[in-house]
Amino acid sequence: MVGVITTMSTAKRYNLAYNYLFEEQSMFNKNILINGSKGRADARVVRDFSKDVCRLAESDKEIPIVKSNYKEDLVPSGSNEE
């Protein structure tokens, strides 16, 4: 991306990607992602979601802001950033 300076940390991009992609999931998939995997089909949903989050977070694509990302200083829990 020419002329664009990104100062967003990797942790923030992962958080944005997770929240954006989570909002795009069906209620069925959201339930699996929240409550965990109970079988091979559920495990596939979790695995595919995780891959999609990694792909988006590590790409140079702009990640749309969703309601859960509105906090001005978005810092994932467990992060050392301030």
N, C-alpha and C positions, 0 to 999 in steps of 0.2 A: 504494500500500500504506500504509494509515493506521497510524500507530504503530510503523512499522518504520524504523529508521535503518540505512542501508547505508553502510559505510565502505570497501567493496571497490572497488579501482580498476578501471578499464576493462580494463587488461592482465590482471589476475587473473581477471576474469569471462570474458574471451576464452580464457584458458588452461583454466579450469574447463569452459567450454562445449566446447572442442575435445576435451578428454580424455573428457568424458561422452559426447559424440556419437560419438567414435572407438570407444569400447568397445561401442556399440550397432550398429556396422557388421558386415556379414558378413565372413568371412575373405577372400572375393573382393575386396570393396571395400577392406578394410584393405590388401591387397597393392597395389592401384592407388594408394592414398593414400601408401603408403610408397615405392613404386618409381617413381612418376610416371606420366604419361599417355603412352600409345603410339598413341592413335587417338581418333576422335570419341566413341565410347562411353565410353572411359576418361576423356576430358576432361569429359564430362557428369557422371560420378561425382564428380570433383574439384570441379567448379563447384557442383553441388547440395550437396555436403558443406560447402563454403565458405559458401554462402548460409545453410544451416541454423545453422552456428556463429555467423555474424553476427547472425541473428535472435534466437537464444537469448541471446547475450552482451549484446545491446543491449535486451533486454526487461527487464521487472521481475520475471520469474519466478525462483523459487529454482532453482538448479542443483544437482542431486544430486551428492554426493561419490562418486567412484569410486576404486578402488585407486590409480591413478596420481596422485590429488590429495590423498593422505594427508599430505604434507609440511605441517608446521605453518605455516611462513612461505613460502608458495608465491610464488615470484618467477620469471617467465619469463626465459629467457636473453635477453640483450640489453636488459633492462629496467634503468632507473636507480633503481628502488625498492630500499629496504633494509628 
